[in-house]
Amino acid sequence: MEKLRRVLSGQDDEEQGLTAQVLDASSLSFNTRLKWFAICFVCGIFFSVLGTGLLWLPGGIKLFAVFYTLGNMAALASTCFLMGPMKQLKKMFETTRLLATVIMLWHKRGLALLFCVLQFLSMTWYSLSYIPYARDAVIKCCSSLLS
């Protein structure tokens, strides 16, 4: 009823406070939303740390990938309890949050790409060690290109 009164009186949602907007977005109470946000966020951190710890076990790469991914998904999903999924997606790209969104999205893919390139370069350098004078030739070639 309150929402209908606001629409008929010409008040915009932006004039509302944050708490009122959150409560209007869902049937969940604000306390319930905060509790589930905290639960998902803590679970996300726990799974990420657990995945990182499992990395050191034999065959732990697969476990790391699974638990670290679950941790990131849980931590990101936790923010949906605060604003709701659609509002969250819309607000991600506002000017006040744009830099954080770009860093979050690029950070994951960018670091993965960087480490893939570094792994390829280290494998190349390692492989060149089996070819006599190959490393010396690469060093001379790179130094001549840089100077």
N, C-alpha and C positions, 0 to 999 in steps of 0.2 A: 504494500500500500504506500509505503514511504517513497519507493522508487517511482511509482506512478505520479505521486504528488510532485516530486522533483522534476519529472519530465514535463508535466503540465504547466509547472511554474517557470519553466525555461532554465532551470539550473543545470549546469553541466557536471559530468562526473569528475572533471578536473578540479572543481571547486570543493569537492568532498575531501576529507582527510584520508590518509593512507589506510587507517584502520577501517573506516567505513567502506572504502572500495574493496578491501580484502574480504570483509564480511559479506558484501553483496555478491561477490564472485562465486560463492559456493554455499552449500548448506552446512558446511563444517564450521564450528565455532573457531574463534581466533586462537583460543588456548589449544584446541585439537590440532590446528594447523601448525602452531609453534612446536608442539610435541612431536608431530610426525616429521617436521623439518629437521629437528634435532636428532631424532632417531635415524633418519636416512643419511644425514650428514656424518654422524659418528660412525655408522656402518660403512659408509663410503671411505672414510679415512682408515678404518680398521682393515677393510679388504685391500686397500692400496698398500698399506704397510705390510700386511700378511703376504701379499703377492711379491713385494720386494724382498721379504725375508726368504720366501720359497725359491727365489732366483738362485740361491747358492746351493740348493740341493741338486743331486744328480737328476737330470731330466726335468729340472725346475723351470725351464723356459716356458713350457706349455702352461704350467700352473701359474707362473708369473703373469702370462698374457691373460689368462682367464680372470684371476683375482684382481689384477690391476684394472682391467676393463670394467669389471663389475663395480669396483670401488669408484671409478670415475663416473659411471652411469648413475650410481646411487647418489653421489654427491651432487651431480647436476639435476637429478630428479627431485632432490630435496627442495630446491628452489621453487619447484612447481607447487608445493604446498603453501607457499607464501602468497603467490599471486594467481595461481592457476596456470595451466599449460599455455593457453592461447595468449593471455595477457603477458606471460613471461616471454614468449617468442616475440611479441610486438615491442616490448620494452627493451629487449636485448639490443636493439639497433637504434635506440634513441641516442642523441649526441652525448649525453652524460655517461652512457654506458658503452658507447661504440668502441673506444680504445680497449677497454677490458674484454669485450667480446672478440675483437680481432686478435688480441694477444692470446686469449684462451683457444680460439679455433686454430690460429697459426702455430701456437706453441706445440700442440700435440702433433700436427702433421709436419711442421717445420723441423722439429727436433728429430722426429722419426726419419725424415728425409736426410737430415744432416748426418745422423748416425749410420744410415745405409751407405751414404757416400764415403764416410770415414772408414767403414768396414770394408768397402770395395777397395779403397786406396791402400789400406793396410794389407789386405790380401794380395794386391798387386805387388806391393813392396816386398812382402814375404816371398812371393813366387819368384820375383827377380833375384832373390838371394841364391837361387839354385842355378842361375845362368851366370857363367863367369863374366865379370866386368859389366854386367847389365846395370847394376846400381850406379856404378861410376858414370856410365853413359847417360843415364837419366839425370843425374846430378849436373853433369856438364851441359846437357841440353837445357835444363831449367835455368841454370845460372846464366847461360848465354841469352836466353829469352828475357830474363829480368834485367840484364845490363845492356 
